[in-house]
Amino acid sequence: MKLIPEQIEFYNKNGYLVIENFLSTREVDLLNAELPKTIENDSPRVILEKSGHVRSIFAPHFSNKIYNKLGRLKGFIDIAEQLLSNKVYIHQYKINCKKGLQSEWWEWHQDFPYWHLDDGIEHPDLLNIMIYMQDTDSLNGALLLIPASHNDGIAKFADKDTVSLLKSLDESDRNKDKNHLSSLNSNIKFTVDHELLRTLAFSNSIITASGKKGTILMFHPNIFHASNNNMTPFDRNMVLITYNSINNFPRTNADARPDFLAGRDREPIENTVPSLFD
């Protein structure tokens, strides 16, 4: 699939783009059926909330053939190459889960500061593609976005108490890797300054990226985004694949995050698949 010029213009201006019915009901049903198979006990790739429910499953494509195919879907690769003007690879891949009546929120943040400061990626030449696994709206924690907030680069961070942030984690989690702070819980480390957030929300508004099952949302790594708790009794899951340009590799250093957070396979994706059933 190729985006039309109007879609590209909208994405570049606003920092996001929604396409409904991108995946068929049959494809999404297959992903939902395979999701439990991606959860490995005591795996660092599986992040839990305080309640004990799964919050995120990183790198499901490492162990599951269907999710591996999803990351290589021709429609996704075509769009990523089109918007990034280059060949791409997967930098990060995760499933974000919101348990019905049990989920925590995601604070207002940008994604690029983590990839820039933790992974050493120089430019925001990345694309997030989010797949809606259920009908999603404000009731079950749809993504909130501030349009055009990506245009000024990395924003001023909110003041955070790093000591309290560390104490909020289990001792075992702290010993695994302190860089996991960026992804572990609802108290993420790089959040948007509240006064700046208020200013942009007033001038640009806040939109709720609602969509039916099978919808995809593309968004820029510097757009301000957040999500609320799931207030329904039904689970809400989303798959989030981040593609990076092959001219935008992270720097190599001794403190590199694990490969399930910062992909090491940086060969351009060539062996695409037309659908999950091919």
ROPAPA-469685 format. One record per residue (C-alpha): residue number from 1; chain; y, x, z. Coordinates in Angstrom, 2 decimals, padded with zeros to 5 digits, always signed. Each point is the difference from the previous one (the first is absolute). Layout:
BEGIN
> num, chaine, y, x, z
> NUM, A, Y, X, Z
...
This chain:
BEGIN
> num, chaine, y, x, z
> 1, A, +000.00, +000.00, +000.00
> 2, A, +003.51, +001.18, -000.79
> 3, A, +003.15, -001.22, +001.70
> 4, A, +002.67, -001.53, -002.22
> 5, A, +003.53, +001.52, +000.04
> 6, A, +001.35, -002.81, +002.20
> 7, A, -002.64, +000.71, +002.66
> 8, A, +000.75, +003.72, -000.05
> 9, A, +003.73, -000.70, +000.31
> 10, A, -000.63, -002.35, +002.96
> 11, A, -002.19, +002.58, +001.76
> 12, A, +002.47, +002.84, -000.52
> 13, A, +002.91, -002.11, +001.26
> 14, A, -001.69, -001.74, +002.94
> 15, A, -002.77, +002.41, +000.96
> 16, A, -002.82, -002.52, -000.24
> 17, A, -001.79, -002.30, -002.43
> 18, A, -002.48, -002.86, +000.58
> 19, A, -002.61, -001.00, -002.59
> 20, A, -002.13, -003.05, +000.75
> 21, A, -003.63, -000.50, -001.10
> 22, A, -000.43, +003.70, -000.77
> 23, A, -003.54, -000.01, +001.37
> 24, A, -002.39, -002.89, -000.55
> 25, A, -001.38, -002.08, +002.86
> 26, A, -003.41, +001.49, -000.76
> 27, A, +001.34, +003.56, +000.34
> 28, A, +001.78, -000.72, +003.29
> 29, A, -003.08, -001.76, +001.38
> 30, A, -001.97, +003.15, -000.79
> 31, A, +002.55, +002.17, +001.82
> 32, A, -000.12, -002.29, +003.03
> 33, A, -003.79, +000.14, +000.02
> 34, A, +000.04, +003.81, -000.16
> 35, A, +002.70, +000.49, +002.64
> 36, A, -002.33, -000.06, +003.07
> 37, A, -002.07, +002.75, -001.63
> 38, A, +003.01, +002.35, +000.08
> 39, A, +000.25, -000.11, +003.82
> 40, A, -001.87, +002.94, +001.53
> 41, A, -000.47, +000.21, +003.77
> 42, A, +001.87, +002.82, +001.75
> 43, A, +001.57, +001.13, -003.27
> 44, A, +003.50, +001.54, +000.05
> 45, A, +000.61, -001.98, -003.20
> 46, A, -000.13, -003.28, +001.95
> 47, A, +003.09, -000.71, +002.11
> 48, A, -000.19, -002.62, +002.75
> 49, A, +002.66, -002.11, +001.63
> 50, A, +000.37, -000.29, +003.78
> 51, A, -002.15, -003.12, -000.14
> 52, A, -002.85, +002.01, -001.52
> 53, A, +000.24, -001.73, -003.36
> 54, A, +000.25, +002.06, -003.18
> 55, A, +003.59, +000.73, -001.06
> 56, A, -000.59, +002.34, -002.95
> 57, A, -002.91, +001.46, -001.94
> 58, A, +001.04, +003.18, -001.78
> 59, A, -001.64, +001.30, -003.18
> 60, A, -002.51, -002.84, -000.55
> 61, A, -000.65, +001.54, -003.43
> 62, A, -001.66, +002.99, +001.70
> 63, A, -003.05, -002.06, +000.93
> 64, A, +000.08, -003.22, -002.04
> 65, A, -000.63, -000.22, -003.75
> 66, A, +001.94, -003.24, -000.49
> 67, A, +003.12, +001.34, +001.70
> 68, A, -000.37, +003.20, -001.99
> 69, A, +000.07, -002.10, -003.17
> 70, A, +003.03, -001.91, +001.25
> 71, A, +002.02, +003.20, +000.28
> 72, A, -000.88, +000.83, -003.62
> 73, A, +000.76, -003.46, -001.42
> 74, A, +001.59, +000.43, -003.40
> 75, A, +002.73, -002.55, +000.70
> 76, A, +001.11, +001.93, +003.08
> 77, A, -000.06, +003.38, -001.71
> 78, A, +001.92, -001.31, -003.01
> 79, A, +002.75, -001.36, +002.27
> 80, A, +000.15, +003.12, +002.18
> 81, A, +000.23, +002.30, -003.03
> 82, A, +002.66, -002.23, -001.52
> 83, A, +002.22, -000.12, +003.11
> 84, A, -000.49, +003.68, +000.91
> 85, A, +000.09, +001.28, -003.60
> 86, A, -002.98, +002.24, +000.63
> 87, A, -003.71, +000.18, +000.69
> 88, A, -000.91, -000.94, +003.56
> 89, A, -002.52, +000.54, +002.79
> 90, A, -000.57, -001.84, +003.30
> 91, A, +001.96, +001.51, +002.87
> 92, A, -000.91, -002.66, +002.57
> 93, A, -002.23, -003.08, +000.05
> 94, A, -000.49, -002.46, +002.83
> 95, A, -000.82, -003.55, +000.99
> 96, A, +002.43, -001.55, +002.49
> 97, A, -001.51, -002.80, +002.08
> 98, A, +001.72, -002.70, +002.02
> 99, A, -002.45, -001.84, +002.25
> 100, A, +000.85, -003.65, +000.44
> 101, A, +002.10, -000.50, +003.17
> 102, A, -000.74, +003.59, +001.05
> 103, A, +001.94, +002.33, -002.33
> 104, A, +002.93, +002.25, +000.79
> 105, A, +003.10, +000.48, -002.11
> 106, A, +001.19, +002.82, -002.23
> 107, A, +003.53, +001.13, +000.83
> 108, A, +002.70, +000.43, -002.63
> 109, A, -000.63, +003.30, -001.76
> 110, A, -000.21, +001.87, -003.28
> 111, A, -003.25, +001.63, -001.14
> 112, A, +001.42, +003.11, -001.61
> 113, A, +001.15, +001.76, +003.21
> 114, A, -003.67, +000.34, +001.04
> 115, A, -001.03, +001.43, -003.35
> 116, A, +003.07, +002.23, -000.19
> 117, A, +000.10, +001.31, +003.59
> 118, A, -003.71, -000.09, +000.88
> 119, A, -001.53, +000.83, -003.39
> 120, A, +002.76, +001.98, -001.72
> 121, A, +000.42, -002.22, -003.06
> 122, A, +003.41, +000.87, -001.41
> 123, A, +000.94, -003.05, -002.08
> 124, A, -000.56, -003.76, +000.50
> 125, A, -001.89, -000.18, -003.30
> 126, A, -002.72, -002.20, +001.48
> 127, A, -000.93, -003.64, -000.43
> 128, A, -001.55, -002.38, +002.51
> 129, A, -002.20, -002.77, -001.37
> 130, A, -001.00, -002.64, +002.55
> 131, A, -002.76, -002.52, -000.72
> 132, A, +000.03, -003.37, +001.76
> 133, A, -003.49, -000.87, +001.23
> 134, A, +001.04, -003.45, +001.26
> 135, A, +002.91, -002.34, -000.64
> 136, A, +002.82, +001.74, +001.88
> 137, A, +003.33, -001.22, +001.30
> 138, A, +002.28, +000.23, +003.04
> 139, A, -002.59, -001.68, +002.25
> 140, A, -002.68, +002.68, -000.36
> 141, A, +002.13, +003.12, -000.24
> 142, A, +001.15, +000.38, -003.60
> 143, A, +002.06, +003.11, -000.71
> 144, A, +003.74, -000.28, +000.63
> 145, A, +002.21, +002.04, -002.35
> 146, A, +003.69, +000.80, -000.36
> 147, A, +000.66, +000.11, -003.75
> 148, A, +001.71, +003.13, -001.38
> 149, A, -000.31, +001.82, +003.33
> 150, A, -001.89, +002.78, -001.80
> 151, A, +003.06, +001.21, -001.88
> 152, A, +001.46, +002.32, +002.67
> 153, A, -003.07, +002.12, +000.71
> 154, A, -001.35, +000.67, +003.49
> 155, A, +001.98, -002.05, +002.49
> 156, A, +001.22, +000.88, +003.48
> 157, A, -002.82, -000.40, +002.52
> 158, A, +000.16, -002.15, +003.10
> 159, A, -000.01, +001.94, +003.27
> 160, A, -003.53, +000.13, +001.40
> 161, A, -001.34, +001.44, +003.23
> 162, A, -002.70, +002.43, -001.23
> 163, A, -001.44, +000.41, +003.50
> 164, A, -000.48, -003.73, +000.39
> 165, A, -001.43, -000.12, -003.50
> 166, A, -002.64, +002.56, +000.92
> 167, A, -000.81, -001.78, +003.25
> 168, A, -000.60, -003.23, -001.91
> 169, A, -003.07, +001.53, -001.64
> 170, A, -003.44, +000.53, +001.46
> 171, A, -000.71, +003.56, +001.14
> 172, A, -002.75, +000.23, -002.59
> 173, A, +002.31, -001.05, -002.80
> 174, A, +002.61, +002.59, +001.02
> 175, A, -002.60, +002.71, -000.07
> 176, A, -001.16, -000.94, -003.51
> 177, A, +003.28, +000.67, -001.76
> 178, A, +003.56, -000.66, +001.17
> 179, A, +001.06, -000.61, -003.59
> 180, A, -002.01, -003.23, +000.13
> 181, A, +002.94, -001.39, +001.96
> 182, A, +001.44, -001.00, -003.36
> 183, A, -002.80, -002.48, -000.60
> 184, A, -001.73, -000.85, +003.26
> 185, A, +001.74, -002.88, +001.69
> 186, A, +003.00, -002.31, -000.01
> 187, A, +002.22, +002.70, +001.52
> 188, A, +000.28, +002.12, -003.15
> 189, A, +002.18, +003.10, +000.18
> 190, A, +002.43, -000.28, -002.94
> 191, A, +001.80, -003.35, +000.13
> 192, A, +003.32, -001.05, -001.50
> 193, A, +003.17, +000.26, +002.09
> 194, A, +000.77, -003.50, +001.28
> 195, A, +003.69, +000.00, -000.89
> 196, A, -000.75, +001.13, -003.55
> 197, A, -002.73, -002.64, -000.22
> 198, A, +002.43, -002.68, +001.13
> 199, A, +002.60, +001.10, -002.56
> 200, A, -002.41, -000.02, -002.94
> 201, A, -001.67, -003.24, +001.07
> 202, A, +003.46, -001.62, +000.04
> 203, A, +001.01, +001.36, -003.42
> 204, A, -003.36, -000.12, -001.82
> 205, A, -001.89, -002.70, +001.96
> 206, A, -003.64, +000.08, +001.11
> 207, A, -002.71, -001.46, -002.21
> 208, A, -003.54, -001.04, +000.89
> 209, A, -002.48, +001.27, -002.60
> 210, A, -002.24, -003.07, +000.03
> 211, A, -002.84, -000.35, -002.48
> 212, A, -003.30, -001.67, -000.72
> 213, A, -003.35, +001.76, +000.25
> 214, A, -000.27, +002.50, -002.88
> 215, A, +003.75, +000.71, -000.10
> 216, A, +001.17, +003.61, -000.06
> 217, A, +003.24, +001.38, +001.43
> 218, A, +001.37, +003.29, -001.26
> 219, A, +002.62, +001.70, +002.15
> 220, A, +001.92, +003.26, +000.08
> 221, A, -000.77, +002.51, +002.80
> 222, A, +003.62, -000.11, +001.23
> 223, A, +000.45, -003.78, +000.21
> 224, A, +000.51, -001.37, +003.54
> 225, A, -002.97, -002.19, +000.95
> 226, A, -001.71, -001.52, +003.03
> 227, A, -002.43, -002.77, +000.88
> 228, A, -000.43, -002.47, +002.84
> 229, A, -003.06, -000.99, +002.00
> 230, A, -002.56, -002.33, -001.54
> 231, A, +000.74, -003.32, +001.71
> 232, A, -002.86, -001.87, -001.66
> 233, A, -003.62, -000.15, +001.25
> 234, A, -001.18, +001.49, -003.31
> 235, A, -000.30, +003.71, -000.81
> 236, A, +002.37, +001.53, -002.56
> 237, A, -000.88, +003.25, -001.77
> 238, A, +001.80, +002.06, -002.63
> 239, A, -001.05, +003.04, -002.01
> 240, A, +002.68, +002.63, -000.51
> 241, A, -000.42, +002.78, -002.58
> 242, A, +002.65, +002.72, -000.34
> 243, A, +000.11, +001.88, -003.31
> 244, A, +001.85, +003.29, -000.32
> 245, A, +001.17, +001.86, -003.10
> 246, A, -002.04, +003.11, -000.83
> 247, A, +003.29, +001.93, -000.07
> 248, A, +000.71, -000.92, +003.61
> 249, A, -002.84, +001.57, +002.00
> 250, A, +000.33, +000.53, +003.78
> 251, A, +000.55, +003.55, +001.15
> 252, A, -003.09, +001.81, +001.28
> 253, A, +000.17, +001.04, +003.65
> 254, A, -002.23, +000.56, +003.00
> 255, A, +001.19, -003.21, +001.67
> 256, A, -000.88, -002.29, -002.89
> 257, A, -001.04, -003.48, +001.05
> 258, A, -003.64, -001.04, -000.55
> 259, A, -000.99, -000.91, -003.55
> 260, A, -000.32, -003.69, +000.89
> 261, A, +003.76, -000.01, +000.70
> 262, A, +001.13, +002.42, -002.72
> 263, A, -002.35, +000.07, -002.99
> 264, A, -001.40, +003.36, -001.07
> 265, A, -001.44, -001.17, -003.34
> 266, A, +003.06, +000.55, -002.19
> 267, A, -001.61, -000.17, -003.40
> 268, A, +001.74, -002.61, -002.17
> 269, A, -001.92, -003.25, -000.12
> 270, A, -001.52, -000.23, -003.48
> 271, A, -003.27, -001.91, +000.48
> 272, A, +001.56, -003.44, +000.48
> 273, A, -001.91, -003.28, +000.11
> 274, A, +001.17, -003.32, -001.53
> 275, A, -001.30, -002.11, +002.89
> 276, A, -002.04, +000.25, +003.19
> 277, A, -003.01, -001.36, -001.87
> 278, A, -000.10, +002.71, -002.68
